[in-house]
């Protein structure tokens, strides 16, 4: 509907002001407060200076032309000029009814778009050192990355989900020392004891390498799958070193004069890209740093595997890496091809106090423990209820609660209630729906919120603000529950009952698709 409104405004504006081109002016369509209608635009204010006219005068002329055109289309019930020159639009009951019919016709494809045009996106998320179980610091990126992938696919992007396994470097040697329990041991916990019992190798690095495979297969992969996340590949950092891709990346940097030697080490000119100082990519010992591996990894994505865009989801502790990774890829010929999302830390509360879950390991807060406590659906939904760049508190007691205080329960209960209504009102489906009868406030608000779903899906594909989809789900449940308490279906006149039932059906379609994208269950009964 928003795209249709943009098209109408462009056409009408061209007729009212034929000598003025809107080609360089974006028509913004916004959502006003509900008492002011369905959509609003500030177009008249944006072009007033160029047209040398009063914004209200411009808005009145556009309004008049739109109203003439709408005599046949009957899309609007009211077009209003407000304030300094805003145009507010209220849709007709017929327009809402057409959208309700469309939702029920296309089902789960409502909100699909083709903006991606098959563009290949590499999505790297959760990625962690394979030195122990997944903890909440990097686990928070799981639902974020998985849901973002679902939304991008709905917009016709081709998405490759990947877990980058940091199985090369000093942390692997430290893991080996920990299993050998010598003076350089740092990792502790039951899993270290279990690995030590099975080890027969004396070399720390080889011990660490063998242990990473066990940790990956027995701890990391099962944790991800218990959260409903299935990667296309677990890409090992060690492969970049074995096949020479790291050294090849360094050669490309040298050609562009972005590397230099100093004190026996190899340095990247990071200051050129806004970093506070230049960074080492190869130490005097010959050891490659994380950043050195990152350069090769991103070249592998964009140059070798030819992805159109690389999206990385990292923990907040990697904020300093963002500018230099993006900068080096810009310099290597891939400007704007790396996007980075950072997740902040979270705190888990139980009985009002911070909960240290440690049955699987030493000091970690383990993701699998949290899933065991409250279930996959609660973990995914509550993780996504917060913006990635804000710290969050996960309250276990709230997540367990079977009441409207728990957002997961509240949304799933709304879906189950919709399913129940549709089962009980099958006979009402036989009547011809008259959507012009859907005129009470709660019916209009519910239909209006349904129609905002395609815009939301499109916007998240562009700005990656995935938390907005859980907020949408909660508000949709709010709108539905309010509708439920004011709008009967059984024992109502057939045309009205059928229209209301169609509205419930459309709401179930949209909420069901929302829950699918978030990756949680949509129960028919609760």
N, C-alpha and C positions, 0 to 999 in steps of 0.2 A: 504493500500500500504506500509506503514511503517513496519508493521508486516511481510509482504512478503519479504521486503528488508532485514530485520533482519535474517529471515530464510535463505535467499539466501547467505548472508554473512557468516553465521555460517557453512553452508554446504560447501561453496567454501573454507573457511579458513581451514576446516578440511581436505580437499583434498590437499591444498597447503602446510600445516604444520601438517601432520598427527600425529606427536609426541607431539603436543601442544594442550592443552584443553582450550576451551573458557568458560568452565562452570562457572568459577569464575570471568569472565570478562564481564561486561555488555556492549552490543553493543549499543552505543548511535547514534541515527539518528536525525539529526538536520535540520533546514531549513536555507540554505545559502542565502545571498542576491540574488535576482531573476536573476541577470545576470550570476550567477554561477550554475544555474540549480534548480532542484526541491528538492533534498535531499543531505545531506552531512554527512560524518562520520569521526571521528578522531581515528578510531580503530587502524590504523597502528602506530600512535604515542603512544597509550596507551600500546601496547604490545611490542614495540621496545626493551625496556630494557630487558624484559624476554627472547625474542628471540635473543637478541644480534645482531640485524640487524639495518640498517639504515631505518627509517620510510618510506622514498620514495621508497626504494627497496621493502619493504613489500607491500606497496600500489600498485606498478607496477605489482607485481606477482598476487595479488588478482584481480586487474583490468583485466589482461590478461585472467585469468580463468573465470571471470564473462562474458567477451565478447564472449568467446568460447561457454559458456552455453546459451548465449542470442541469438545466431544465430537462434535457433528454437523458443524461447519465444518471442523475439522482444519487450521486455519491455522498453529497453533504446534506446534513440537516440544517447546518448554520455555518456561515463564514463571518467572522467578526474582526473588525479592526480594533486593536486594544493598545493602550498606553501611547508611546511615542510613535507607533507605526508598526506594531506587530500584527501579523495575520494569524488568527486562531481558527482551526478547522474542527468541526464536529461531524462525524460520519453519520450517515443515515442508517436506520435499522436494516434497510435492504442491503447496504454495503457490508454491514457486519454479518448479516445472514449469508451473503455470498462467500465470505471468508470462512465462516463456520462450515459451510458445505464443502469448500475446498479442503479444509483440514481433514474432514472425515473421508474425503475422496482419496487424497494422496497419502494419508496415514503418516508413517514414520519419515516420509520424504519431505514433509512440511519443513520449510526452513533450509532445504538444500539449495546450494548455489553453485555456479560454475566459475567463480572468480579465480580459483586456483589454476584452471586450465591444465591440470595434470602436472603442474610444477613439482619437481622433486625436492622434498625437504628431508634433511637428516636431523633427527631429534635425539640428542644425547642427554639422558637424564638418569638420576640416582648414582651413576658412576662413582665408584668408591674403591679404596684400597682393599684388596681381597685378603685382609689380615684378620678378619673377625666377622661376626654377625652384622647385619645392617642395623644401624642405630637411627634414632629419630632425626639427628642432624642432617643426614643425607636421605633418609627415608621419606621426608616430607616432599621431596621432589617427585616421588613416584606417582601419586594421584594427579599431581599437577601436569607432569609430562604426558601421562597416559590419556587424560581428559583433553588436553590440548591436541594431541594426535587425533582423537576421535572427532573433535570439532573441525580441525583442518581437513580431514578426509571428507566430512560432510560438505565442505566448501570446494571439493574437487581438487585438493592437493594430494599428491602421492607421498605418503609419509613412511619413513624407515625408522623404527624404534631401535635404539642401540644403547647398550650398557658398556661403557669404556672401562676395561679391567686394568687398573694400574698395577700390573704384575712385574714391573721392572724397576729396579732402583734400590735405594738404601733401606726402604721400609720392608722389602722382602728379605733382605739380609737380617734385619732386626727381628722379623718374625722367626727366621731360622734360629737365631740366638735364643729367642724366647722359648722355642720348643726344646732346644738343647739345655735350657735353664742355666746358661753360663753367666758371666759377669755383665754381658751386654744385653741381657734380657730386658724387655720393656712391656710386652703384652702379657696379660695374666687372665686367668679364668679357667673354668672347667674345660672349655673347648681346647685350650692350650695343653692341659693335662692329658686329654684324650688323644691329641695329635702326638704328644711325646711318647705315649705308650706304644704307638704304631711305628715310630721312626727308628730306622737302622742306619741312616746316613750321617756321617760326621761333618760334612761341609755345610756351614750355615746357609749359604746362598742356595745350594741345591735343596736343602731341607725346606727353606722358605718357598721355593718354586713348587715343590711337590705339594706342600701344604695349601698353597693358593688354589690348586685344583680341587682339593677336598672341600675347602671352605666355600668355593664357588658352587660346587655341586650339592653340598649338604646343608649349607646355611643361606647363601645369598639367593640362589635361584628359587629354592622353596619359599623363602620369605616373599619374594616378588610375586610368585604364582599364588600364594595365599592371599595376596592383596589384589589378585585379578590382573596382574601385569605380565605380559608375555612379550619378550623382546625378539626382534628379528635376528639379532646377533649379540653375543657377548664378545666384543672386540678386544683382543689382548694387546696391550702396549708393547709387549715383548716382540710381537710380530714386526713392528716398525723398525726395531733395532736389528732383528735377524735378517730382514731382506734389504737393509741398507737405506731405507727411506729417511731415517734421521739424518744421516750424512748427506744425502741428496738434498734435503731441505736446507742444510747449512751451506751447501755449495750455491744454492739459489740466493741465499741471503748475502753471501760474500760477493756475488756478481753485482748486487745492488748496493754494495758498500754499507751493509747494515750489521756486519760482524767485524770485530777486531780482536787481536790478541793482546793480552796484558797480564803480567805476573804469571805467565804459564797457563792462563785460562782463556776461554773464548767468550767474548761479551757481545750482547745484542744492544744496539743503540736505541734503547727504550725511551730515553729522554726526548727523542724526536717525536714520540707519540704521546707526550703528556705525562709520562711516568716520572717519578721523582728522581730516579737514577737509572743508569744502564744496568742490565741484568746478565748474569752468567748463564750460558747455555751448556757449556762444558767446563767442568772443574779441572784443576791442575792434575787431579788423579785420573782424569779421563772419563769420570762419571758424568752422564748426561742429566741435566736438571729436569724438573717437571716441565718447565717452560719450553725447553728444547724439544721434549717429546710432544708437547702441545702443538708446536709449529708443524711438525711432521704429520701429526694426526689430522690437523685441519687441511693440510695440503692433500692428504689421502682422501678426505671427504670431497673437497671441491675440485681438485685437479685430477686425481686418479679415478675416483668413482663418479665424478661429474654431477654431484648434487647441485641444485640451483641455490640452495640456502642451507646453512647450518645453524640450528638453534641449540644452544647449550643451556642446561639448567644446572646451576652450581649452588653450593652452600655459600652463606654470607662471608665465610672466611676466605673466599677466592675473589673478593671484590677488587683487590689490587691487580688481579690478572686480566681483568676485562679489557682495559684500554690497550694494553700491550698486545694481547692476542688479536683484537680487532685491528690494531694498527699494523701489525706485521702482515696480516692477510690483505689489508688494503695495499700495502707496499708490494706484495707479491702478485698483485693484479686481480684481487677479488674484493673490491670495495663494497662495503655494505652487505657482504655475504655471510657475515657471522653476527648472530643476535644472541645476547646472553641474558638469561633471567636468573636472578639471585633469590634464594629462599632464606629467610631469617630463622633463627632458632626457635624452639618451642619448649614449653614447660608442661609436664604432666602432673596433674593433681589427683590425689585420691584421699578421701575423707578430709578434704580441705588443706592437705599438705602435699608438698612435692613428693612424688612417688618414684623411688629408685628401683627400677625393675632390673634384677641382676641374676635371675635363676640360670641364665644361659652363659653369662660371662661376668667379668670383673666389674668395672665401673661404668660400662655402657648402659644406656637406656635402650633396650632392644626392641626393634619394630615388631618382631614376632610375639613378644610378650604383650604388647599393646593389642595386637590382633586377637590374641587368646583372651584378653580381658573383655573386649567390647565387640569384636567381630569386624569383618572386612568393611561392611557398609558404613558403620559409624566412623571408622578410621578414615576412609576415603572422603566421606561427605564433610566431616568436621575439619580435616586438613584443608579442604578446598573452600571452606567457608571464610577463610582469611586471605587477604591479599598476600601474595608471595613475599612482598617486601616489608611485611609487618610481622613482628614477633607474635606468637600465639600461645594461648594456654589451652591445653586439652584436659577437660575435667572428666575423669573416668566415671564418676558417680552420675553425672548428667548424661553421659553417653549410654549408660546402662538403663536409664529411667524410661519406663513405658508411659510417657505422658507428653503433653504438648510442649513441655519445657525443652524436650529433646528434639532438636530440629530434624534429625533423621527420622525419628518415629513420627513426627508431625507430618512430614511430607509423604512418607510411605503410607501412613494411615489415610491421608487424603486420597491417594491413588486407590487404596483398597475400598474406600467408601464409594468412589466413582464406579468401580467395578460392580459393587453390590447394588447400586442404584440401577445400573444398566441391566443387571440380571432380573431385578424385581419389576422392571417397567417395559418388558419386551412387547407387551400388547400395545403400549402407547406408540411404539415405532410404526404401527400400521397407519396412523393418522398422517395427513399432509401437514408438514410444519409450516407455520406462518411466522416468520421471523420479525415481522412488523409488530408482533405482540410482545417482543422482548424489550420492554421499555422501562422496567424498574431499574433503579440505580445499581443494584448488585449484579443484575444481568449484564448491564452495559459495562461495568467495571471489569467483570470477568472476561467478556469478549474482547475488550480493549487490551487486556494484558496478554491474551492469547496471540493477538495480532502483532505484538511487539517481539515475539520469539524469533522470527527470521532476521530482524534487524540486530538482535543480540548476538545470534550465531555469526553473522557477518562481521560484526564489530570485534568479537573475541578473536576471530581469525586474523584480524588486522592488528590488534593491540595486545593480544595474549593475556588479557585480564580475566583469567579463567575463573576466579572467585565469583565473578558476576553471575555465573550460571547457577550456583547454589543459592545466591540471593534471589534470583528469579524464581527458582523452585519454591522457596519459602513464601514469597509474595503470592505466587500462583495458588499455593495451598491456602493462604489467607483469604484470597478472593473467592476461592471455591467454597470454603467453609461458611463464609458470609452469605454466599448465594444459597447454599444448602438450607440455611436456617430461615430463609425468606421466600423461597420459591419451590412450591410443591410440584410434583409431576403426577402422582396418582390422584385420581378423582378430579383432575382439572379438565377443562374443555379440551377436546382432542387436538386442535390446531396449536394451542398454547403448550399442552403437555408434550407434544411431539417436538416443538421448537426447543423447549427446555431440555428435553432428552438429547437432542442433537448437540446442544451446547455442552452438556455433561460429557457426551462422547468425544467431542473435539478437545475438551479439557483433558480427558484421559489420554488421548493421543499425544498431546503436547507434553504433558507431565511424564508420560511413559518414555518419550524420546529424550526428555531432559535427564531422566534417571539413567537411561542407557548411556548417554554421553558421559555422565559423571561416573558410570561404572558400578552402580548399586542396583539392588533388586527392586522390582516393581511388583509387590505382592497383590494378588487378587482378593485375598482374605487376610485379616489380622485378628 
